[in-house]
Amino acid sequence: MNKKVLMIAGLAMTALLGGCANTTALEESVATLGNKVDQLSADVSSLKSEQGKLSADVKDAKAAAMDAQAEAKRANDRLDNVASRYKK
């Protein structure tokens, strides 16, 4: 009976040690995932920077459009005043 218990314990220890021997593949997988996360972080940072630049460009374009609209209104008001002065 004692030999059977020792044999089962020996098989269990062998199985446990054999399961732990494959850590290199796991470490490689974790390293690969870490590299992918680093690459994605860099991509997100780049996209945030680009989005900030585009946002500034949009604000500048909006300001220019508002200035052009104000100048057009001012020109139209001047033309309306000139037209109202001349009567037949």
Secondary structure, DSSP 4 states (H G I P E B T S, - for coil): -HHHHHHHHHHHHHHHHHHHTTHHHHHHHHHHHHHHHHHHHHHHHHHHHHHHHHHHHHHHHHHHHHHHHHHHHHHHHHHHHHHHH---
